[in-house]
Amino acid sequence: MTSTAVTRPAATASLPSPREQRPTAAPPTVVGRRVRVQYGEQVALNSVDLDVRPGEVVALLGHSGSGKSTLMKALTGITPFTADALDVAGRDVLRQTPAGLRELRADVGHVFQHFNLVPRLSALTNVLTGGLHNSGPINIFGTFGSAQRAQALDLLDRVGLAHKAKQQCRSLSGGEQQRVAIARALMQQPRLILADEPVASLDPRLAGNILGLLRDIARQEQIPVIVSLHVVGLARRYADRVLGLHSGEVVFAGPAAHITEKEVHRIYGTDTELLEN
Ligand SMILES: Nc1ncnc2c1ncn2[C@@H]1O[C@H](COP(=O)(O)OP(=O)(O)OP(=O)(O)O)[C@@H](O)[C@H]1O
């Protein structure tokens, strides 16, 4: 079993063009074929195919327990799975050693519903911890280097929070904390961002705000985002494509704009009110 070395992209903070780019025909960052996860007797994910390209946002939709989080966990080998193929960020996840999986996880940024920040630490320090995957982040005095601090500050600026760099995260609003968490993910210089219900704790205006930011990052930095959502309207507005899961099976895969009541019904069974929320 070998792990394939990948070249990290340049630091995201210094990438030049803020111009919006559409998803490109670049090689996919994620290719999954017949991905399957079973917990005991329960099949949580069955025969899932997935392609995600740089620059695009793919929303996972599905009822609670449909397998959205399980799919994300399979992508980095956190959950045991079987598949005909699963390649993520240049690595064959099926054939990774534990060390290879650690390297893969260093290439994948995570954003969570409850932010997972350290509340008593400043926004800047929380962002700096995102760089701990990379080698030599802390000097002999136990502090971060000036280049790292500058990069973290750039990233806070990127998410509109440079002015709150020194503020403890516990005193930031929910939307601000999620922005810090996104900056922390970017500090990893990730090749993929997995956002598991990142707006479930936020009001609708902030939810749009955060999803707009993730979409901009996907476009401008060409870092694809896989995001699980519970609101169909948000997927339609902010995602390029949707994977609709029902009881672990893909029941819709296609452009977000193609989601109509019929697809909502296939994904959720009934509640068409979700379409416009
Ligand atoms: N570690 C585990 N052990 C056993 N069963 C599990 C485990 N993790 C998830 N499951 C089951 O697998 C199924 C899929 O769960 P998963 O968390 O992926 O759903 P989800 O779509 O993310 O749900 P939600 O929207 O509520 O977060 C569920 O039936 C869940 O109970």
The ligand as an SDF file (V2000), in Angstrom:
LIG
                    3D

 31 33  0  0  0  0  0  0  0  0999 V2000
  -21.0640    5.1640   13.7240 N   0  0  0  0  0  0  0  0  0  0  0  0
  -22.2700    4.6860   13.3680 C   0  0  0  0  0  0  0  0  0  0  0  0
  -22.6810    3.4780   13.7910 N   0  0  0  0  0  0  0  0  0  0  0  0
  -23.8640    2.9650   13.4230 C   0  0  0  0  0  0  0  0  0  0  0  0
  -24.7350    3.6220   12.6210 N   0  0  0  0  0  0  0  0  0  0  0  0
  -24.4030    4.8290   12.1840 C   0  0  0  0  0  0  0  0  0  0  0  0
  -23.1500    5.4320   12.5360 C   0  0  0  0  0  0  0  0  0  0  0  0
  -23.0800    6.6470   11.9380 N   0  0  0  0  0  0  0  0  0  0  0  0
  -24.2330    6.8040   11.2570 C   0  0  0  0  0  0  0  0  0  0  0  0
  -25.0200    5.7300   11.4100 N   0  0  0  0  0  0  0  0  0  0  0  0
  -26.3280    5.5280   10.7850 C   0  0  0  0  0  0  0  0  0  0  0  0
  -26.1720    5.6540    9.3740 O   0  0  0  0  0  0  0  0  0  0  0  0
  -27.2780    6.3590    8.8070 C   0  0  0  0  0  0  0  0  0  0  0  0
  -26.7780    7.5860    8.0800 C   0  0  0  0  0  0  0  0  0  0  0  0
  -26.3350    8.5270    9.0630 O   0  0  0  0  0  0  0  0  0  0  0  0
  -25.7350    9.9450    8.6680 P   0  0  0  0  0  0  0  0  0  0  0  0
  -25.2260   10.5630    9.9160 O   0  0  0  0  0  0  0  0  0  0  0  0
  -24.7980    9.7820    7.5530 O   0  0  0  0  0  0  0  0  0  0  0  0
  -27.0380   10.7020    8.1400 O   0  0  0  0  0  0  0  0  0  0  0  0
  -27.2230   12.2310    7.7500 P   0  0  0  0  0  0  0  0  0  0  0  0
  -27.8960   12.2420    6.4130 O   0  0  0  0  0  0  0  0  0  0  0  0
  -25.9290   12.9380    7.8410 O   0  0  0  0  0  0  0  0  0  0  0  0
  -28.2240   12.7060    8.8680 O   0  0  0  0  0  0  0  0  0  0  0  0
  -28.4110   14.1730    9.5420 P   0  0  0  0  0  0  0  0  0  0  0  0
  -29.0020   15.0360    8.4740 O   0  0  0  0  0  0  0  0  0  0  0  0
  -29.3780   13.9150   10.6550 O   0  0  0  0  0  0  0  0  0  0  0  0
  -27.0600   14.6020   10.0130 O   0  0  0  0  0  0  0  0  0  0  0  0
  -28.2150    6.6810    9.9650 C   0  0  0  0  0  0  0  0  0  0  0  0
  -29.2190    5.6970   10.0140 O   0  0  0  0  0  0  0  0  0  0  0  0
  -27.3300    6.5940   11.1880 C   0  0  0  0  0  0  0  0  0  0  0  0
  -28.0570    6.2010   12.3270 O   0  0  0  0  0  0  0  0  0  0  0  0
  1  2  1  0
  2  3  1  0
  2  7  2  0
  3  4  2  0
  4  5  1  0
  5  6  2  0
  6  7  1  0
  6 10  1  0
  7  8  1  0
  8  9  2  0
  9 10  1  0
 10 11  1  0
 11 12  1  0
 11 30  1  0
 12 13  1  0
 13 14  1  0
 13 28  1  0
 14 15  1  0
 15 16  1  0
 16 17  2  0
 16 18  1  0
 16 19  1  0
 19 20  1  0
 20 21  2  0
 20 22  1  0
 20 23  1  0
 23 24  1  0
 24 25  2  0
 24 26  1  0
 24 27  1  0
 28 29  1  0
 28 30  1  0
 30 31  1  0
M  END
$$$$
